[in-house]
Amino acid sequence: MLSSAAGWAVGAALLFPLFALGGMGAGDVKLLAAVGVWLGPVGALWTGLYAALAGGVLALLVALTKGYTGTALRNVGAMLKLWSTVGVQPVDGLTLTDKTSIRLPYALPIAIGALLAVWTA
């Protein structure tokens, strides 16, 4: 029971900052927390790591196929510039409330991460 509770906490803690900044939905946070319940805290950490890698690859593929790569790089630069001057906070136009941006449902990277975490355990 303690391992499940710790796995939930680790899974939720990994993605909550992205949710708080408006870059991720609450369902993705809850999904990784649920995976953490099954796999424990170490499994949640590995799932989060593998999900980040899979999400990066998928995001790059989406950006390349949609012709969005330049815009994505400019957005990251603008975000880092703002954060370096005023601190980490949501960036207008780069959150889920912006309906014009390209979205990548993060359930797929989390699923890939969970499968890799189970496979490599």
ZAMIDO-688618 format. One record per residue: chain; x, y, z of N, C-alpha, C in turn; residue number from 1; residue in one letter. Coordinates in Angstrom, 2 decimals, padded with zeros to 5 digits. Layout:
N
+---+---------+---------+---------+---------+---------+---------+---------+---------+---------+-----+---+
: c :     n.x :     n.y :     n.z :    ca.x :    ca.y :    ca.z :     c.x :     c.y :     c.z :   k : r :
+---+---------+---------+---------+---------+---------+---------+---------+---------+---------+-----+---+
: A :       X :       Y :       Z :       X :       Y :       Z :       X :       Y :       Z : NUM : A :
...
+---+---------+---------+---------+---------+---------+---------+---------+---------+---------+-----+---+
REM end
This chain:
121
+---+---------+---------+---------+---------+---------+---------+---------+---------+---------+-----+---+
: c :     n.x :     n.y :     n.z :    ca.x :    ca.y :    ca.z :     c.x :     c.y :     c.z :   k : r :
+---+---------+---------+---------+---------+---------+---------+---------+---------+---------+-----+---+
: A :  000.82 : -001.19 :  000.00 :  000.00 :  000.00 :  000.00 :  000.87 :  001.26 :  000.00 :   1 : M :
: A :  001.95 :  001.24 :  000.79 :  002.83 :  002.40 :  000.84 :  003.53 :  002.63 : -000.50 :   2 : L :
: A :  003.91 :  001.54 : -001.15 :  004.55 :  001.67 : -002.45 :  003.60 :  002.28 : -003.48 :   3 : S :
: A :  002.35 :  001.88 : -003.44 :  001.36 :  002.44 : -004.36 :  001.13 :  003.92 : -004.08 :   4 : S :
: A :  001.04 :  004.28 : -002.81 :  000.85 :  005.69 : -002.46 :  002.06 :  006.52 : -002.88 :   5 : A :
: A :  003.24 :  005.99 : -002.67 :  004.46 :  006.71 : -003.07 :  004.53 :  006.82 : -004.60 :   6 : A :
: A :  004.14 :  005.74 : -005.30 :  004.13 :  005.78 : -006.76 :  003.15 :  006.81 : -007.28 :   7 : G :
: A :  001.98 :  006.92 : -006.64 :  001.00 :  007.93 : -007.03 :  001.60 :  009.32 : -006.84 :   8 : W :
: A :  002.23 :  009.55 : -005.70 :  002.79 :  010.87 : -005.40 :  003.90 :  011.23 : -006.39 :   9 : A :
: A :  004.77 :  010.28 : -006.70 :  005.86 :  010.55 : -007.64 :  005.29 :  010.83 : -009.03 :  10 : V :
: A :  004.36 :  009.99 : -009.48 :  003.77 :  010.19 : -010.80 :  003.08 :  011.53 : -010.93 :  11 : G :
: A :  002.33 :  011.91 : -009.91 :  001.64 :  013.20 : -009.95 :  002.64 :  014.36 : -009.88 :  12 : A :
: A :  003.66 :  014.22 : -009.05 :  004.64 :  015.29 : -008.88 :  005.46 :  015.53 : -010.14 :  13 : A :
: A :  005.68 :  014.49 : -010.93 :  006.49 :  014.66 : -012.14 :  005.82 :  015.58 : -013.16 :  14 : L :
: A :  004.51 :  015.47 : -013.31 :  003.83 :  016.24 : -014.35 :  003.06 :  017.44 : -013.83 :  15 : L :
: A :  002.88 :  017.54 : -012.53 :  002.09 :  018.65 : -012.00 :  002.65 :  020.03 : -012.37 :  16 : F :
: A :  003.98 :  020.22 : -012.34 :  004.48 :  021.55 : -012.73 :  004.09 :  021.94 : -014.16 :  17 : P :
: A :  004.09 :  020.99 : -015.08 :  003.68 :  021.30 : -016.45 :  002.20 :  021.64 : -016.52 :  18 : L :
: A :  001.39 :  020.96 : -015.71 : -000.04 :  021.29 : -015.63 : -000.22 :  022.69 : -015.06 :  19 : F :
: A :  000.53 :  023.01 : -014.01 :  000.40 :  024.32 : -013.36 :  000.78 :  025.45 : -014.32 :  20 : A :
: A :  001.69 :  025.18 : -015.26 :  002.10 :  026.19 : -016.23 :  001.18 :  026.23 : -017.45 :  21 : L :
: A :  000.17 :  025.37 : -017.49 : -000.78 :  025.38 : -018.59 : -000.33 :  024.62 : -019.81 :  22 : G :
: A :  000.73 :  023.84 : -019.69 :  001.26 :  023.11 : -020.83 :  000.81 :  021.67 : -020.92 :  23 : G :
: A :  000.04 :  021.21 : -019.96 : -000.40 :  019.82 : -019.94 : -001.75 :  019.74 : -019.25 :  24 : M :
: A : -002.56 :  018.80 : -019.69 : -003.88 :  018.63 : -019.09 : -003.82 :  017.81 : -017.81 :  25 : G :
: A : -004.85 :  017.95 : -017.00 : -004.91 :  017.23 : -015.72 : -005.03 :  015.73 : -015.94 :  26 : A :
: A : -005.64 :  015.31 : -017.04 : -005.78 :  013.89 : -017.32 : -004.43 :  013.21 : -017.48 :  27 : G :
: A : -003.47 :  013.89 : -018.07 : -002.13 :  013.33 : -018.23 : -001.45 :  013.17 : -016.88 :  28 : D :
: A : -001.63 :  014.13 : -016.00 : -001.07 :  014.05 : -014.65 : -001.68 :  012.86 : -013.92 :  29 : V :
: A : -003.00 :  012.72 : -014.02 : -003.68 :  011.61 : -013.34 : -003.28 :  010.26 : -013.93 :  30 : K :
: A : -003.05 :  010.21 : -015.24 : -002.64 :  008.97 : -015.87 : -001.28 :  008.51 : -015.34 :  31 : L :
: A : -000.31 :  009.41 : -015.28 :  001.00 :  009.02 : -014.77 :  000.92 :  008.66 : -013.28 :  32 : L :
: A :  000.08 :  009.35 : -012.53 : -000.12 :  009.01 : -011.13 : -000.71 :  007.60 : -011.00 :  33 : A :
: A : -001.66 :  007.26 : -011.87 : -002.26 :  005.92 : -011.84 : -001.24 :  004.85 : -012.20 :  34 : A :
: A : -000.39 :  005.14 : -013.17 :  000.68 :  004.20 : -013.52 :  001.61 :  004.03 : -012.32 :  35 : V :
: A :  001.88 :  005.12 : -011.62 :  002.71 :  005.05 : -010.42 :  002.11 :  004.17 : -009.34 :  36 : G :
: A :  000.78 :  004.14 : -009.24 :  000.13 :  003.26 : -008.26 :  000.49 :  001.80 : -008.55 :  37 : V :
: A :  000.50 :  001.44 : -009.83 :  000.82 :  000.06 : -010.20 :  002.31 : -000.26 : -010.13 :  38 : W :
: A :  003.13 :  000.68 : -010.56 :  004.56 :  000.38 : -010.69 :  005.41 :  000.86 : -009.52 :  39 : L :
: A :  004.83 :  001.61 : -008.61 :  005.60 :  002.12 : -007.47 :  006.38 :  003.36 : -007.84 :  40 : G :
: A :  007.09 :  003.93 : -006.86 :  007.78 :  005.19 : -007.11 :  008.92 :  005.09 : -008.13 :  41 : P :
: A :  009.69 :  004.02 : -008.08 :  010.79 :  003.87 : -009.04 :  010.22 :  003.64 : -010.44 :  42 : V :
: A :  009.17 :  002.83 : -010.54 :  008.53 :  002.61 : -011.83 :  007.93 :  003.89 : -012.39 :  43 : G :
: A :  007.39 :  004.74 : -011.52 :  006.84 :  006.02 : -011.97 :  007.94 :  006.94 : -012.49 :  44 : A :
: A :  009.08 :  006.93 : -011.81 :  010.22 :  007.74 : -012.29 :  010.69 :  007.27 : -013.67 :  45 : L :
: A :  010.85 :  005.95 : -013.83 :  011.28 :  005.43 : -015.13 :  010.23 :  005.69 : -016.20 :  46 : W :
: A :  008.97 :  005.53 : -015.84 :  007.90 :  005.83 : -016.80 :  007.96 :  007.29 : -017.23 :  47 : T :
: A :  008.14 :  008.18 : -016.27 :  008.25 :  009.60 : -016.60 :  009.43 :  009.90 : -017.50 :  48 : G :
: A :  010.56 :  009.27 : -017.24 :  011.75 :  009.48 : -018.07 :  011.52 :  008.97 : -019.49 :  49 : L :
: A :  011.04 :  007.74 : -019.59 :  010.78 :  007.17 : -020.91 :  009.68 :  007.94 : -021.65 :  50 : Y :
: A :  008.67 :  008.40 : -020.92 :  007.59 :  009.18 : -021.54 :  008.13 :  010.51 : -022.07 :  51 : A :
: A :  009.04 :  011.12 : -021.34 :  009.64 :  012.38 : -021.81 :  010.42 :  012.15 : -023.09 :  52 : A :
: A :  011.17 :  011.06 : -023.14 :  011.92 :  010.75 : -024.36 :  010.98 :  010.45 : -025.53 :  53 : L :
: A :  009.97 :  009.63 : -025.28 :  009.01 :  009.30 : -026.34 :  008.24 :  010.54 : -026.77 :  54 : A :
: A :  007.86 :  011.38 : -025.81 :  007.15 :  012.62 : -026.14 :  008.00 :  013.56 : -026.97 :  55 : G :
: A :  009.29 :  013.62 : -026.66 :  010.18 :  014.46 : -027.45 :  010.30 :  013.99 : -028.89 :  56 : G :
: A :  010.43 :  012.67 : -029.06 :  010.52 :  012.11 : -030.41 :  009.21 :  012.36 : -031.16 :  57 : V :
: A :  008.08 :  012.10 : -030.52 :  006.79 :  012.32 : -031.17 :  006.56 :  013.80 : -031.48 :  58 : L :
: A :  006.95 :  014.68 : -030.57 :  006.79 :  016.11 : -030.81 :  007.64 :  016.55 : -032.00 :  59 : A :
: A :  008.84 :  016.02 : -032.10 :  009.70 :  016.36 : -033.24 :  009.08 :  015.86 : -034.54 :  60 : L :
: A :  008.55 :  014.65 : -034.53 :  007.90 :  014.11 : -035.72 :  006.68 :  014.94 : -036.12 :  61 : L :
: A :  005.87 :  015.32 : -035.15 :  004.70 :  016.15 : -035.43 :  005.13 :  017.51 : -035.98 :  62 : V :
: A :  006.14 :  018.11 : -035.36 :  006.61 :  019.42 : -035.81 :  007.15 :  019.35 : -037.23 :  63 : A :
: A :  007.89 :  018.30 : -037.53 :  008.44 :  018.16 : -038.88 :  007.35 :  017.92 : -039.92 :  64 : L :
: A :  006.38 :  017.08 : -039.60 :  005.34 :  016.75 : -040.58 :  004.33 :  017.88 : -040.76 :  65 : T :
: A :  004.15 :  018.72 : -039.76 :  003.19 :  019.83 : -039.84 :  003.83 :  021.15 : -040.25 :  66 : K :
: A :  005.15 :  021.14 : -040.49 :  005.84 :  022.37 : -040.84 :  005.89 :  023.37 : -039.70 :  67 : G :
: A :  005.97 :  022.88 : -038.49 :  005.86 :  023.69 : -037.29 :  007.20 :  023.83 : -036.56 :  68 : Y :
: A :  008.25 :  023.28 : -037.10 :  009.53 :  023.22 : -036.39 :  010.06 :  024.61 : -036.06 :  69 : T :
: A :  010.08 :  025.51 : -037.02 :  010.58 :  026.86 : -036.77 :  009.78 :  027.58 : -035.72 :  70 : G :
: A :  008.47 :  027.47 : -035.81 :  007.60 :  028.11 : -034.82 :  007.84 :  027.52 : -033.43 :  71 : T :
: A :  007.98 :  026.20 : -033.36 :  008.21 :  025.55 : -032.07 :  009.52 :  026.03 : -031.45 :  72 : A :
: A :  010.57 :  026.13 : -032.25 :  011.85 :  026.60 : -031.74 :  011.77 :  028.06 : -031.28 :  73 : L :
: A :  011.07 :  028.90 : -032.04 :  010.88 :  030.29 : -031.63 :  010.09 :  030.37 : -030.32 :  74 : R :
: A :  009.08 :  029.52 : -030.19 :  008.28 :  029.51 : -028.96 :  009.12 :  029.11 : -027.75 :  75 : N :
: A :  009.96 :  028.10 : -027.92 :  010.84 :  027.68 : -026.82 :  011.79 :  028.81 : -026.45 :  76 : V :
: A :  012.35 :  029.47 : -027.46 :  013.24 :  030.60 : -027.19 :  012.53 :  031.72 : -026.45 :  77 : G :
: A :  011.32 :  032.05 : -026.87 :  010.55 :  033.10 : -026.20 :  010.23 :  032.71 : -024.76 :  78 : A :
: A :  009.89 :  031.45 : -024.56 :  009.57 :  030.97 : -023.22 :  010.80 :  031.05 : -022.31 :  79 : M :
: A :  011.94 :  030.60 : -022.79 :  013.16 :  030.64 : -021.99 :  013.59 :  032.08 : -021.70 :  80 : L :
: A :  013.42 :  032.98 : -022.67 :  013.76 :  034.38 : -022.46 :  012.88 :  035.00 : -021.38 :  81 : K :
: A :  011.58 :  034.75 : -021.46 :  010.67 :  035.28 : -020.45 :  011.01 :  034.71 : -019.07 :  82 : L :
: A :  011.21 :  033.41 : -019.02 :  011.51 :  032.77 : -017.73 :  012.81 :  033.28 : -017.13 :  83 : W :
: A :  013.79 :  033.62 : -017.96 :  015.06 :  034.10 : -017.42 :  014.95 :  035.51 : -016.87 :  84 : S :
: A :  013.94 :  036.26 : -017.31 :  013.80 :  037.63 : -016.84 :  012.77 :  037.78 : -015.72 :  85 : T :
: A :  011.64 :  037.11 : -015.81 :  010.59 :  037.30 : -014.80 :  010.30 :  036.05 : -013.98 :  86 : V :
: A :  010.98 :  034.95 : -014.26 :  010.74 :  033.71 : -013.53 :  009.79 :  032.79 : -014.27 :  87 : G :
: A :  009.71 :  031.57 : -013.79 :  008.89 :  030.55 : -014.44 :  007.42 :  030.84 : -014.18 :  88 : V :
: A :  006.68 :  031.02 : -015.25 :  005.25 :  031.29 : -015.18 :  004.63 :  030.94 : -016.52 :  89 : Q :
: A :  003.30 :  030.79 : -016.59 :  002.66 :  030.53 : -017.88 :  002.96 :  031.64 : -018.87 :  90 : P :
: A :  003.15 :  031.26 : -020.12 :  003.47 :  032.22 : -021.18 :  002.23 :  032.38 : -022.06 :  91 : V :
: A :  001.75 :  033.61 : -022.18 :  000.57 :  033.88 : -023.01 :  000.78 :  033.36 : -024.42 :  92 : D :
: A : -000.22 :  032.65 : -024.93 : -000.16 :  032.12 : -026.29 :  000.51 :  030.76 : -026.38 :  93 : G :
: A :  001.11 :  030.29 : -025.29 :  001.80 :  028.99 : -025.31 :  001.25 :  028.02 : -024.28 :  94 : L :
: A : -000.01 :  028.17 : -023.94 : -000.65 :  027.26 : -023.00 : -001.80 :  026.53 : -023.71 :  95 : T :
: A : -002.43 :  025.63 : -023.00 : -003.53 :  024.87 : -023.58 : -004.74 :  025.75 : -023.91 :  96 : L :
: A : -004.78 :  026.94 : -023.34 : -005.90 :  027.84 : -023.64 : -005.78 :  028.44 : -025.04 :  97 : T :
: A : -004.58 :  028.40 : -025.62 : -004.37 :  028.89 : -026.99 : -004.86 :  027.82 : -027.95 :  98 : D :
: A : -005.97 :  028.07 : -028.60 : -006.61 :  027.07 : -029.46 : -005.92 :  026.89 : -030.81 :  99 : K :
: A : -004.98 :  027.77 : -031.15 : -004.36 :  027.70 : -032.48 : -003.11 :  026.84 : -032.51 : 100 : T :
: A : -002.56 :  026.49 : -031.35 : -001.31 :  025.73 : -031.34 : -001.57 :  024.25 : -031.61 : 101 : S :
: A : -000.53 :  023.60 : -032.09 : -000.59 :  022.16 : -032.35 : -000.48 :  021.43 : -031.02 : 102 : I :
: A : -001.28 :  020.40 : -030.85 : -001.29 :  019.65 : -029.60 : -000.80 :  018.22 : -029.82 : 103 : R :
: A : -000.18 :  017.68 : -028.79 :  000.25 :  016.28 : -028.80 : -000.35 :  015.62 : -027.56 : 104 : L :
: A : -001.37 :  014.78 : -027.73 : -001.92 :  014.09 : -026.56 : -000.82 :  013.27 : -025.88 : 105 : P :
: A : -000.62 :  013.49 : -024.61 :  000.52 :  012.89 : -023.92 :  000.23 :  011.48 : -023.40 : 106 : Y :
: A : -000.99 :  010.98 : -023.59 : -001.29 :  009.62 : -023.14 : -000.43 :  008.59 : -023.89 : 107 : A :
: A : -000.18 :  008.83 : -025.16 :  000.64 :  007.89 : -025.93 :  002.08 :  007.83 : -025.41 : 108 : L :
: A :  002.77 :  008.95 : -025.20 :  004.10 :  008.85 : -024.60 :  004.10 :  008.22 : -023.21 : 109 : P :
: A :  003.07 :  008.49 : -022.41 :  003.00 :  007.87 : -021.09 :  002.83 :  006.36 : -021.22 : 110 : I :
: A :  001.99 :  005.91 : -022.16 :  001.82 :  004.47 : -022.38 :  003.12 :  003.83 : -022.84 : 111 : A :
: A :  003.82 :  004.49 : -023.76 :  005.11 :  003.98 : -024.22 :  006.09 :  003.93 : -023.05 : 112 : I :
: A :  006.11 :  004.98 : -022.24 :  006.99 :  005.01 : -021.08 :  006.69 :  003.90 : -020.09 : 113 : G :
: A :  005.40 :  003.64 : -019.85 :  005.02 :  002.57 : -018.93 :  005.44 :  001.20 : -019.47 : 114 : A :
: A :  005.23 :  000.98 : -020.76 :  005.64 : -000.30 : -021.34 :  007.15 : -000.48 : -021.24 : 115 : L :
: A :  007.90 :  000.56 : -021.53 :  009.37 :  000.46 : -021.41 :  009.81 :  000.25 : -019.98 : 116 : L :
: A :  009.14 :  000.91 : -019.03 :  009.50 :  000.75 : -017.62 :  009.25 : -000.68 : -017.15 : 117 : A :
: A :  008.14 : -001.27 : -017.60 :  007.84 : -002.67 : -017.23 :  008.82 : -003.61 : -017.92 : 118 : V :
: A :  009.11 : -003.33 : -019.18 :  009.99 : -004.20 : -019.96 :  011.41 : -004.20 : -019.42 : 119 : W :
: A :  011.90 : -003.05 : -018.97 :  013.28 : -002.96 : -018.51 :  013.44 : -003.25 : -017.02 : 120 : T :
: A :  012.34 : -003.43 : -016.31 :  012.42 : -003.68 : -014.85 :  013.00 : -005.03 : -014.53 : 121 : A :
+---+---------+---------+---------+---------+---------+---------+---------+---------+---------+-----+---+
REM end
